[in-house]
Structure formats: structure tokens, C-alpha cells
Amino acid sequence: MNQQKLPNATAVLVLGIVSIIGCCCYGVVGIITGIVGLYLFKKDNILYQQNPDMYSDYNNLKTGKILCIIGIVLSILYIVYLIVVISTLGMDAMKDPQLMQERLKELMGQ
């Protein structure tokens, strides 16, 4: 029997990689690409479950799903980190390195 490739397996894998890299772009790119990747995974997973013998690259699909989840988690953690830093140091300190050093010294009690 001639096996086919799942239509979105490579796309899910690429989106998973991009979501991990995209977490450094303030987390937004990572979340968006991770969610799109998980949506495409769900579609292909349903297709695979209907006829598993017909498709050959299910491992790429599973790997892409794991990468998408990791990318989403890293993006959420980065957004939380940014919120904490901005709330403790202030937005003006993010733009001025000298002011940031002064506020960090105040926080440390020096």
C-alpha cells in the first residue's frame, strides 16, 4: 500500500520551531504560531486516526505538537516576566539603563 504524508505535518513542525524562536518577540509571535500549529495538529490528527495505515509522517506531527506547546509555555512565561519587570521597575526604566540600575539598587536596599 502506498503511504501518503499528512497534509500539515511539516507545517506543524515549522510552526512549533517558530513558536519557540518567537517567544523572544515579546511572546506574541510565539503564542500565535503555537496556537495555529496546535489547530493544524488537531486537523491532521483526526485525519490520521481515521486511517493510520495510510499516512507515514505521524512522528513529525507529534514532534510539532510538542514544540508548539513548549513555545506557548515559553511565550507565556516571557510575557509574565515582562509584566513583573514593568510593574516593579516601571516603563521609563526600561528605556533608560541608568535609571534601571538606580531602581534595581533601591530594590536591593543598597
C-alpha positions as CSV (number, residue, x, y, z in Angstrom):
1,M,0.0,0.0,0.0
2,N,1.3,3.5,-0.9
3,Q,1.5,5.7,2.2
4,Q,0.9,9.4,1.9
5,K,2.2,12.3,4.0
6,L,-0.1,14.1,6.3
7,P,-1.0,17.5,4.7
8,N,0.1,19.7,7.6
9,A,2.7,17.6,9.4
10,T,5.6,19.7,8.1
11,A,3.7,23.0,8.7
12,V,3.0,22.0,12.3
13,L,6.7,21.2,12.8
14,V,7.8,24.5,11.3
15,L,5.2,26.4,13.4
16,G,6.5,24.7,16.5
17,I,10.0,25.8,15.8
18,V,8.9,29.3,15.0
19,S,6.9,29.5,18.2
20,I,9.9,28.6,20.3
21,I,12.0,31.2,18.5
22,G,9.1,33.7,18.5
23,C,8.8,33.7,22.3
24,C,11.6,36.3,22.3
25,C,9.5,38.7,20.3
26,Y,7.6,39.8,23.5
27,G,5.8,36.4,23.4
28,V,3.2,37.4,21.0
29,V,4.6,35.7,17.9
30,G,5.2,32.5,19.9
31,I,1.7,32.3,21.2
32,I,0.1,32.9,17.7
33,T,2.3,30.4,15.9
34,G,1.9,27.9,18.7
35,I,-1.9,28.1,18.6
36,V,-2.0,27.9,14.8
37,G,0.3,24.8,15.0
38,L,-1.9,23.1,17.5
39,Y,-5.0,23.8,15.4
40,L,-3.3,22.2,12.4
41,F,-2.2,19.3,14.5
42,K,-5.8,18.7,15.6
43,K,-7.0,18.6,12.0
44,D,-4.2,16.2,10.9
45,N,-4.6,14.0,14.0
46,I,-8.3,13.4,13.2
47,L,-7.3,12.5,9.7
48,Y,-4.6,10.1,10.9
49,Q,-6.9,8.5,13.5
50,Q,-9.4,7.6,10.8
51,N,-6.9,5.7,8.8
52,P,-3.4,5.2,10.5
53,D,-2.0,2.8,7.8
54,M,-2.4,5.4,5.1
55,Y,0.0,8.0,6.5
56,S,3.7,7.9,7.1
57,D,4.9,11.0,8.9
58,Y,2.9,11.0,12.2
59,N,6.2,11.4,14.2
60,N,6.7,14.8,12.6
61,L,3.2,15.7,13.6
62,K,3.7,14.6,17.3
63,T,7.1,16.5,17.4
64,G,5.5,19.6,16.1
65,K,2.8,19.4,18.7
66,I,5.3,19.2,21.5
67,L,7.3,22.1,20.1
68,C,4.1,24.2,19.8
69,I,3.3,23.5,23.5
70,I,6.8,24.4,24.6
71,G,6.7,27.6,22.5
72,I,3.4,28.6,24.0
73,V,4.6,28.0,27.6
74,L,7.8,29.9,27.0
75,S,5.9,32.8,25.5
76,I,3.5,33.0,28.4
77,L,6.4,32.9,30.8
78,Y,8.2,35.7,28.9
79,I,5.0,37.8,29.0
80,V,4.6,37.2,32.7
81,Y,8.3,38.2,33.2
82,L,7.8,41.4,31.2
83,I,4.7,42.3,33.3
84,V,6.6,41.8,36.5
85,V,9.6,43.8,35.4
86,I,7.5,46.7,34.1
87,S,5.4,46.7,37.2
88,T,8.4,46.7,39.6
89,L,10.8,49.0,37.7
90,G,8.4,51.0,35.5
91,M,8.2,51.6,31.8
92,D,10.6,54.6,31.9
93,A,13.3,52.4,33.5
94,M,13.0,50.0,30.6
95,K,14.1,52.8,28.2
96,D,16.9,54.3,30.4
97,P,19.6,51.8,31.5
98,Q,21.0,54.2,34.2
99,L,17.5,54.7,35.7
100,M,17.1,50.9,35.7
101,Q,20.3,50.4,37.6
102,E,19.2,53.0,40.2
103,R,15.9,51.3,40.7
104,L,17.5,47.9,41.0
105,K,19.8,49.3,43.7
106,E,16.8,50.7,45.5
107,L,15.0,47.3,45.3
108,M,18.1,45.5,46.6
109,G,18.4,48.0,49.5
110,Q,21.8,49.4,48.6
